[in-house]
């Protein structure tokens, strides 16, 4: 869900098949190697179980053609589990080998495709600068999308006369030193953001009201927008109660922490720090 409707949606979303395939390939390869090693150290034979009433008996089959096996005493539950795991791992290994082969083949085919046919965003990027304004691209290069998104004009929330003058590294006035840390971190990481962008939300009584979240940030890779709210006085009971009400308002408007809402908090005893902010930004927005 896009929080704002400030620029036209692309007809094609960004496509990340190659890193997804590569990540899955690595995951499958690692697990396959792990299970193959485990199989070498597994106990001999396979497991058979027989149930009589409420009693289950387990047997270890080690000889070809033996359909009964050797009874495993109840006290040797470790062997039962090891044999069960071995039987499972053998089936898993067979599946992993098939998936690995498929992933390798698909990744090679996708790389060949990229060599012969560039991604949609790259087609627009290679157009002459005089031709670009004449075209409605299906998918924009990241830098073009960021520029359009960042340059949307809006009227931020006004400052009262008694508000201290605090500015970010890019000369933007904010309301607290903590907001300077967040804004400067986003700017350093080249994450597009808008400070106190007006956002219409539906209140509990169904009315439409304009609110100004601290930041609306853009994950340029996925084109997803996140609201970032920083709650800086959580040791104040009245402020904490107001925070809870704001979070309820966001939930009513389908804005949830981790999905499209980033929350940072601090108290006088536990202030925010730049390392914490950077870690959060990279988690959701990089």
PyMOL commands that set and color helices and strands:
alter all, ss='L'
color gray80, all
select helices_A, chain A and resi 17-40+77-116+120-125+129-132+142-150+177-188+237-252+274-285
alter helices_A, ss='H'
color red, helices_A
select strands_A, chain A and resi 46-52+55-61+70-72+166-167+173-174+193-195+198-202+208-212+215-219+224-231+261-265
alter strands_A, ss='S'
color yellow, strands_A
deselect
rebuild
show_as cartoon
